[in-house]
Amino acid sequence: MNQAAFAMRRRKFLQASAAPFALAVGMDAAGQTTEPQKYGADTMAGGVVDNPQVFVSIDTDGSVTIVSHRAEMGTGVRTSLPMVIADELEARWDRVKVIQAPTDETRYGSQNVDGSRSVRHFFAPMRRVGAAARQMLEAAAAARWMVPVVEVKAVQHEVLHVPSGRRFGYGELAAEAAKQRLPPREQLRLKQPNEWRYIGKGKTTGVDQAAIARGQATYGMDAVLPGMVFAVVARPPVVGGKLKTADKAAALKVAGVLHVFDIPGFQGAPGFQPLGGVAVVARNTWAAMQGRAALNAQWEDGPNGSYDSIAFRQEQERAVKAPGKVYRNSGDAPKVLAELPAHRRHSADYFVPHLAHASMEPPVATALLTEKGCEVWTSVQNPQAALDGVAAALGLKPEQVKVNVLLLGGGFGRKSKPDYVTEAALLAKAMPGTPVKVVWTREDDIHHGYYHAVSLDHLEAGLKPDGLPEAWLHRTAAPTITSLFNAGATAAAPFETGMSATNMPFAVPNVRVERSEVSAHVRIGWFRSVANIPQVFATQSFVNELAHRAKQDPLKYALALLGPDRKIDPTSISDVFNYSESPVVYPIDTARMRAVIEAAARGARWGRKLPKGRGLGLAFAYSFVTYTATVVEVAVDAKGELTVVAVDMALDCGPQVNPERIRAQMEGAAIMGLSLALTGEITFENGRAQQSNFHDYEVLRHAQSPRTVRTHLVGGDVTLPPGGVGEPPMPPVAPALTNAIFAATGKRIRTLPIRQQLAKM
């Protein structure tokens, strides 16, 4: 995008944000509708709404403006949440415009797009906001006509007097509606599901769809400001490393290079702080990159310089052989296992390496420091963390920092850690009055990421004569995410083992889940589905192994392992259960799990006769209050060449607010899950990541993609709490794939990625 176009778009945004609307409706700290001047305290209400904000405004011309307070990174949240408001408001979608909220925790509460929480936490509050605005319009019309409010009804951007047929447009009523009393929550009249126009219909056009298709959408990389300069940073190749020498004079001799600045590294735990290093500022990114190369920077590696992937895996293997910290203890699994004969026991180890987010748009941020404060333009999942980081780095008050959230070209958790935003702010401080854009190359992103934890899971089962387990032991050895904020932390947080380990829903009387303590030597960060990735790979692979050992059909075995339909209270099976982001604990409903398993199996036509070299594999999981199951069909030829023929995915997330986006997230999870399973791996030698770009950290190519991906939406019960969608579909993909490979070849894969393992069999 050229400079003039970006400036014009920014002016329009500011004009829209500041326009004097006749009606504005927000929420207080308890999710109660409220006027802007009645903002409540900074509290948490049921893990749903932190602070009030103005979400919807109606101008005198009838146009409706809805504020999206969550960033868009492909999940469709900038459509789904405004769509919910518009539906309850009875607004015509073609008369709605959506603007992005500025970063403001006092007004908006948490704006962090992580944990599949946006629709999950804001479906009900957005309904209340829309309903409140609708009722205020109806009350204004009733007052003008001097009729009982029960005689009026809002219908598609108009308020109708039912007995007489008289009607007013929303714009005609906006000023009077603004003077109406805001209805208390108990007086809100929410629509019945059969009255919804947009919710659950899957026919609403995405607000960014046309701009993205035409290449007109503004991502973080597209930000252009007058007089802007560009920067890249030479960072220590080992976490915690320090600069020894750098030839800054040589860098300054490169044509186009303007300045060379030092960037301080983190103190204590890494957190979201920059790694430190040397920044080269230039007139364009190419000159900055050439200047960085000329630095010939040399580093002192520090204590993580000896980190080696092979040696660390051996450490993990030793760790899981001994008892670890107990996170769930139902019955007495160790005693049962010790007393059973060898032929009634089965054990296996499963390994998942470090993974990099590798989103299509690497981290990028533009910052401008003036006497008024610092303004930032960036693609970020957690704008409030970005604001806090900038304020702390520059010694500013939070109100002196403004973070403009642009579209994200992917995130998967990486862009909720805004170290790159702080880098841009520090360089803006060195060049006040000049906008500075910090650009991370693909190599920067892969070498200096917040990696998904390398994990080794050990499982043991003590089997009854029918082949079903009467004892289950699960030990995990993986560096903990908490090491990001607590230097030297080795013990897992409860939420990590709570992801498909302690909350395992099988009907097994004796269960023990333990976590072995190992140290982190790189920055460990959350990643799409987090610990569900390795723990679902382990548990679902193990279930398949047990089915084979029992000479039973894997589908029938899995359903038998679930046991009778029941609702499991997670707190009753683990004293340390902690879902982390909400005080609300939801029961695990095995009937819903059974339904998605059966739906995926039906879609794949499970049980049909397959030719030699073909196989079906099943896996399922519960995560983020959502139930998912996947069946993968593969073909493996005599040379070990693998073809993914089809993927069937079933999902029950409760209310299906935007089915089109749900299906898109499922399809994306299929591709990403296959990509990680087949080739995803970050390894370390001498503390350094060995991969650098898509030639050696591969993403799925078209030729490797499944011929067919079928999605099956199950349930849709609107009385249930909404579940997440962005993350839950991915964890079952890898074990479904490896289980299918076993069905096709008889070869068991317990280590990811698969890569060339088939050719070696």
URQUI-V892593 format. One record per residue. N is the residue number from 1. PSI is psi in degrees with one decimal (* if undefined). NEAR is the number of other C-alpha atoms within 10 Angstrom. Layout:
<<N;PSI;NEAR> <N;PSI;NEAR>>
//
This chain:
<<1;136.3;15> <2;168.9;10> <3;-43.2;15> <4;-40.3;12> <5;-41.8;12> <6;-41.3;16> <7;-40.9;16> <8;-43.1;11> <9;-40.0;13> <10;-40.8;14> <11;-43.4;12> <12;-39.2;12> <13;-46.1;14> <14;-39.0;12> <15;-43.0;11> <16;-39.6;15> <17;-32.1;16> <18;-2.6;9> <19;142.6;11> <20;97.7;13> <21;151.5;20> <22;-26.6;20> <23;131.0;25> <24;131.6;23> <25;135.3;22> <26;-158.3;30> <27;151.0;28> <28;-172.9;25> <29;-18.9;24> <30;13.5;21> <31;11.7;25> <32;136.2;21> <33;143.8;28> <34;156.6;24> <35;154.3;19> <36;-35.7;16> <37;-2.3;7> <38;29.8;12> <39;139.8;19> <40;-168.6;20> <41;167.4;14> <42;89.0;17> <43;168.7;14> <44;130.3;17> <45;98.2;15> <46;23.5;13> <47;18.2;14> <48;-54.2;24> <49;127.2;23> <50;-56.7;25> <51;160.7;25> <52;162.5;28> <53;157.6;29> <54;120.4;22> <55;-36.1;23> <56;137.1;25> <57;146.4;23> <58;124.2;25> <59;168.0;20> <60;-17.7;17> <61;2.8;13> <62;-7.2;20> <63;140.3;19> <64;126.8;25> <65;126.5;22> <66;132.9;25> <67;128.4;20> <68;117.6;22> <69;5.4;27> <70;143.6;25> <71;149.9;25> <72;121.0;25> <73;26.8;21> <74;-7.6;18> <75;-15.2;19> <76;15.1;22> <77;-29.8;22> <78;-11.2;25> <79;-46.5;20> <80;-47.8;26> <81;-47.4;26> <82;-33.8;27> <83;-38.6;29> <84;-45.0;29> <85;-48.0;28> <86;-36.9;31> <87;-51.6;23> <88;-28.8;28> <89;-15.6;27> <90;39.7;25> <91;145.4;24> <92;129.4;17> <93;-30.7;19> <94;-4.3;10> <95;14.9;12> <96;135.7;19> <97;145.9;14> <98;130.8;19> <99;154.0;18> <100;134.8;19> <101;144.0;22> <102;166.8;20> <103;116.7;25> <104;97.9;21> <105;-32.2;18> <106;-40.5;16> <107;-36.9;23> <108;-7.7;24> <109;-155.0;21> <110;129.2;21> <111;17.0;22> <112;121.3;18> <113;85.3;23> <114;159.0;22> <115;21.2;22> <116;48.5;20> <117;-12.2;19> <118;-64.0;25> <119;-36.2;24> <120;-41.1;21> <121;-19.1;19> <122;4.4;17> <123;-54.2;21> <124;-47.4;18> <125;-38.8;22> <126;-34.6;25> <127;-42.5;23> <128;-38.5;27> <129;-46.9;29> <130;-41.0;28> <131;-39.2;26> <132;-44.8;30> <133;-39.7;31> <134;-44.3;30> <135;-32.4;27> <136;-38.4;23> <137;-42.0;31> <138;-40.1;26> <139;-38.2;25> <140;-41.5;25> <141;-43.5;30> <142;-39.9;20> <143;-40.8;15> <144;-40.6;10> <145;-12.2;14> <146;50.6;9> <147;161.4;13> <148;143.0;12> <149;-22.4;16> <150;-13.3;11> <151;-2.2;13> <152;153.9;25> <153;132.8;21> <154;130.7;23> <155;109.6;16> <156;65.0;17> <157;11.4;21> <158;156.5;23> <159;124.2;27> <160;133.9;21> <161;106.3;22> <162;-46.5;13> <163;-37.1;8> <164;-17.0;9> <165;-0.1;9> <166;153.3;11> <167;151.6;17> <168;144.6;16> <169;158.2;19> <170;-38.2;28> <171;-34.2;21> <172;-24.6;19> <173;-7.5;25> <174;-45.8;25> <175;-42.7;18> <176;-35.2;18> <177;-33.4;26> <178;-21.6;21> <179;-6.5;13> <180;153.2;17> <181;134.9;14> <182;128.3;20> <183;134.0;18> <184;160.4;11> <185;-39.9;16> <186;-14.2;7> <187;2.0;10> <188;139.1;19> <189;91.1;15> <190;148.4;19> <191;151.4;15> <192;149.5;9> <193;-32.3;11> <194;-6.4;7> <195;-7.4;12> <196;138.4;14> <197;-34.9;21> <198;-40.2;21> <199;124.5;24> <200;-0.4;19> <201;-28.8;13> <202;24.4;17> <203;6.4;12> <204;128.8;18> <205;132.0;13> <206;139.3;16> <207;-26.0;20> <208;1.0;18> <209;-49.9;12> <210;-43.3;12> <211;-39.4;12> <212;-45.3;13> <213;-32.5;9> <214;0.1;8> <215;22.9;9> <216;-2.8;13> <217;148.9;16> <218;107.2;21> <219;173.0;21> <220;-37.0;25> <221;-18.2;23> <222;-9.4;18> <223;126.5;22> <224;126.5;22> <225;151.6;20> <226;132.5;10> <227;14.9;11> <228;143.1;19> <229;168.1;23> <230;147.5;24> <231;144.6;30> <232;159.3;28> <233;133.1;26> <234;113.6;23> <235;155.5;23> <236;133.5;23> <237;-14.9;22> <238;133.3;27> <239;128.3;23> <240;-1.0;23> <241;160.3;21> <242;151.6;20> <243;132.1;18> <244;-57.0;10> <245;153.7;12> <246;135.8;18> <247;80.8;15> <248;-32.5;20> <249;-40.4;13> <250;-38.4;14> <251;-40.3;26> <252;-17.2;21> <253;-14.3;12> <254;132.6;18> <255;130.0;14> <256;-15.2;18> <257;134.0;25> <258;-44.5;19> <259;159.5;19> <260;124.7;22> <261;147.3;15> <262;143.6;16> <263;124.9;19> <264;147.5;15> <265;176.9;19> <266;155.9;15> <267;134.4;12> <268;-136.0;12> <269;149.2;17> <270;-42.9;22> <271;-138.8;22> <272;20.2;21> <273;153.3;21> <274;153.1;21> <275;-17.8;27> <276;178.6;22> <277;-150.9;21> <278;128.0;21> <279;137.9;27> <280;121.8;29> <281;133.4;30> <282;178.5;27> <283;-18.3;17> <284;165.9;16> <285;-35.2;22> <286;-45.9;16> <287;-39.7;22> <288;-40.4;30> <289;-39.5;24> <290;-37.2;18> <291;-39.4;32> <292;-42.1;28> <293;-34.9;16> <294;-16.7;18> <295;-34.3;21> <296;49.8;15> <297;139.0;18> <298;144.2;14> <299;149.4;17> <300;115.9;15> <301;-34.1;20> <302;-168.0;13> <303;-20.5;13> <304;5.0;17> <305;-16.9;19> <306;3.1;16> <307;128.0;20> <308;129.1;17> <309;-40.6;20> <310;-46.0;11> <311;-36.5;13> <312;-38.1;16> <313;-39.6;18> <314;-37.3;11> <315;-41.7;14> <316;-41.6;23> <317;-38.2;18> <318;-38.5;12> <319;-40.7;21> <320;-4.4;22> <321;-17.2;11> <322;153.8;10> <323;144.8;13> <324;-167.3;17> <325;131.5;14> <326;129.2;16> <327;-19.1;22> <328;136.7;24> <329;90.8;18> <330;125.4;16> <331;-141.5;15> <332;76.4;15> <333;-45.5;22> <334;-39.6;19> <335;-45.0;11> <336;-44.2;16> <337;-40.0;22> <338;-29.7;11> <339;-14.6;10> <340;146.2;14> <341;162.0;10> <342;-37.8;10> <343;-7.4;8> <344;14.1;15> <345;149.8;19> <346;141.4;18> <347;157.4;15> <348;154.0;14> <349;142.9;19> <350;141.9;21> <351;132.8;23> <352;126.6;25> <353;178.1;23> <354;145.5;19> <355;146.4;21> <356;147.2;25> <357;-45.5;23> <358;46.3;22> <359;153.2;18> <360;-36.6;11> <361;110.3;18> <362;168.4;24> <363;140.0;31> <364;142.2;27> <365;143.8;27> <366;132.3;33> <367;145.9;30> <368;123.4;25> <369;125.8;24> <370;-178.3;15> <371;-17.8;8> <372;-24.5;8> <373;-158.8;18> <374;131.8;26> <375;138.8;20> <376;142.5;27> <377;121.8;26> <378;163.8;30> <379;110.9;34> <380;138.3;35> <381;-27.4;29> <382;78.6;23> <383;-28.7;31> <384;-36.8;23> <385;-36.6;22> <386;-45.1;28> <387;-45.6;28> <388;-40.6;16> <389;-41.5;25> <390;-46.0;31> <391;-44.0;21> <392;-41.6;13> <393;-33.3;15> <394;-2.1;17> <395;33.5;10> <396;160.7;14> <397;148.9;13> <398;-36.3;18> <399;-9.6;12> <400;2.5;17> <401;134.0;23> <402;127.5;23> <403;114.9;25> <404;119.9;20> <405;117.0;25> <406;174.0;23> <407;147.7;23> <408;130.7;25> <409;60.6;20> <410;156.0;22> <411;-61.6;25> <412;19.0;22> <413;-23.3;24> <414;-41.1;27> <415;10.6;29> <416;-0.1;22> <417;91.7;23> <418;48.3;29> <419;-33.6;22> <420;-29.2;26> <421;-41.7;32> <422;-37.2;29> <423;-46.9;32> <424;-40.1;29> <425;-40.6;30> <426;-38.1;23> <427;-33.8;27> <428;-34.4;26> <429;-35.6;21> <430;-18.1;15> <431;64.1;17> <432;139.1;17> <433;-7.4;16> <434;124.0;19> <435;132.3;28> <436;123.8;31> <437;120.1;34> <438;123.5;30> <439;128.1;25> <440;130.5;20> <441;170.4;19> <442;-41.0;17> <443;-40.5;15> <444;-45.8;19> <445;-43.9;21> <446;-34.6;25> <447;-28.0;22> <448;35.8;21> <449;-177.5;21> <450;99.7;27> <451;150.0;23> <452;138.7;31> <453;135.4;27> <454;131.8;25> <455;138.0;22> <456;123.9;26> <457;129.3;26> <458;125.9;24> <459;142.4;19> <460;144.0;21> <461;137.3;27> <462;124.8;26> <463;141.2;22> <464;168.0;14> <465;-27.5;9> <466;0.5;9> <467;-9.9;18> <468;148.8;21> <469;139.4;24> <470;-9.4;19> <471;145.2;25> <472;123.3;26> <473;129.1;22> <474;118.0;23> <475;135.5;28> <476;137.7;31> <477;109.6;29> <478;141.1;29> <479;141.9;25> <480;147.5;28> <481;-29.0;25> <482;-16.7;20> <483;-17.8;24> <484;-29.7;20> <485;-8.6;15> <486;97.7;14> <487;129.2;15> <488;0.9;16> <489;135.3;19> <490;-19.9;20> <491;137.4;20> <492;151.1;23> <493;151.0;19> <494;-35.4;18> <495;-25.3;18> <496;-46.8;23> <497;-19.3;24> <498;-5.6;25> <499;85.8;25> <500;22.1;24> <501;-71.7;26> <502;-28.2;27> <503;23.1;21> <504;124.1;22> <505;17.9;22> <506;154.5;17> <507;74.5;16> <508;125.4;19> <509;-28.6;13> <510;111.1;21> <511;133.8;24> <512;127.4;22> <513;126.3;26> <514;156.8;25> <515;123.6;26> <516;145.0;24> <517;123.3;20> <518;155.0;20> <519;154.5;16> <520;136.7;22> <521;0.9;21> <522;174.6;26> <523;117.6;24> <524;127.0;24> <525;162.3;23> <526;150.1;21> <527;154.5;23> <528;109.5;24> <529;-7.7;23> <530;-133.4;21> <531;-11.1;25> <532;-29.5;26> <533;-60.0;27> <534;-34.6;30> <535;-31.3;31> <536;-39.7;26> <537;-43.9;30> <538;-53.3;29> <539;-40.5;23> <540;-31.2;24> <541;-41.0;28> <542;-41.3;24> <543;-42.2;21> <544;-38.7;27> <545;-40.7;19> <546;-37.9;23> <547;-44.0;20> <548;-42.2;16> <549;-35.9;12> <550;-0.8;17> <551;43.4;12> <552;154.6;15> <553;130.1;12> <554;-34.9;22> <555;-49.6;19> <556;-37.6;11> <557;-44.2;19> <558;-42.5;23> <559;-37.5;17> <560;-36.7;14> <561;-31.7;17> <562;-31.1;18> <563;-165.4;15> <564;154.9;13> <565;129.4;12> <566;166.7;14> <567;121.8;14> <568;125.3;16> <569;112.6;14> <570;-31.7;21> <571;-16.8;15> <572;-14.6;11> <573;-8.2;18> <574;121.7;20> <575;-23.4;14> <576;17.7;18> <577;135.6;22> <578;113.1;20> <579;-4.3;18> <580;-47.1;15> <581;2.5;11> <582;140.3;13> <583;-8.8;13> <584;128.5;12> <585;123.8;14> <586;142.7;15> <587;152.1;13> <588;119.7;21> <589;105.5;17> <590;-21.1;21> <591;-39.0;15> <592;-37.4;23> <593;-44.6;24> <594;-40.2;21> <595;-40.1;20> <596;-35.0;25> <597;-47.5;26> <598;-35.1;18> <599;-44.1;23> <600;-40.1;29> <601;-41.9;23> <602;-43.4;15> <603;-35.7;17> <604;-2.8;22> <605;54.3;13> <606;138.7;16> <607;-10.5;11> <608;155.0;8> <609;130.0;9> <610;149.3;12> <611;166.9;9> <612;139.1;12> <613;3.3;18> <614;148.1;22> <615;154.4;25> <616;139.7;29> <617;141.2;29> <618;143.6;31> <619;155.3;32> <620;163.0;29> <621;158.7;28> <622;121.7;27> <623;147.2;24> <624;39.7;22> <625;23.8;22> <626;146.3;22> <627;129.6;29> <628;151.1;32> <629;146.7;31> <630;137.7;34> <631;127.1;31> <632;136.5;32> <633;130.9;27> <634;161.4;24> <635;132.3;23> <636;122.3;20> <637;-178.9;15> <638;-22.0;10> <639;1.2;10> <640;12.3;16> <641;128.6;11> <642;134.5;20> <643;125.8;18> <644;108.2;22> <645;-46.8;18> <646;154.9;19> <647;126.2;28> <648;125.3;26> <649;129.0;33> <650;143.3;28> <651;136.2;32> <652;106.1;27> <653;18.8;28> <654;-133.9;23> <655;131.5;21> <656;87.0;24> <657;-46.1;24> <658;82.8;23> <659;-35.5;19> <660;-41.5;17> <661;-30.5;21> <662;-48.1;23> <663;-39.2;20> <664;-40.1;17> <665;-35.8;22> <666;-45.0;27> <667;-42.5;21> <668;-37.6;18> <669;-34.8;23> <670;-46.1;27> <671;-45.6;23> <672;-40.5;20> <673;-41.6;23> <674;-40.6;28> <675;-47.3;22> <676;-41.1;25> <677;-37.4;23> <678;-42.0;23> <679;-7.7;18> <680;117.9;25> <681;127.1;22> <682;123.5;22> <683;159.4;17> <684;139.8;21> <685;133.7;15> <686;37.9;15> <687;0.5;22> <688;135.4;23> <689;132.5;21> <690;-16.4;16> <691;158.1;18> <692;-27.6;18> <693;-172.4;17> <694;-3.8;13> <695;-27.6;8> <696;-9.6;13> <697;85.5;19> <698;148.9;17> <699;159.0;19> <700;126.9;19> <701;161.3;9> <702;-41.4;9> <703;-24.2;9> <704;-11.7;16> <705;151.5;17> <706;145.5;19> <707;-31.3;12> <708;135.9;13> <709;117.5;17> <710;131.4;18> <711;139.6;22> <712;109.1;20> <713;127.1;20> <714;149.8;19> <715;-114.3;16> <716;14.4;17> <717;113.7;13> <718;-9.1;15> <719;-10.5;9> <720;157.2;11> <721;140.8;17> <722;140.8;25> <723;170.2;23> <724;164.0;24> <725;-37.6;32> <726;-37.6;26> <727;-38.9;23> <728;-33.0;31> <729;-16.9;30> <730;-42.3;30> <731;-37.2;33> <732;-11.2;31> <733;-49.9;33> <734;-50.4;33> <735;-32.8;33> <736;-38.6;27> <737;-50.8;31> <738;-32.2;31> <739;-36.1;33> <740;-39.3;28> <741;-40.7;28> <742;-42.5;22> <743;-32.1;23> <744;-31.2;22> <745;-19.0;20> <746;7.4;12> <747;128.1;15> <748;129.8;17> <749;120.4;19> <750;-3.8;20> <751;128.7;17> <752;150.3;22> <753;166.9;20> <754;-44.7;21> <755;-116.5;13> <756;15.5;13> <757;-33.6;15> <758;-40.4;19> <759;-24.6;14> <760;-5.9;7> <761;*;10>>
//
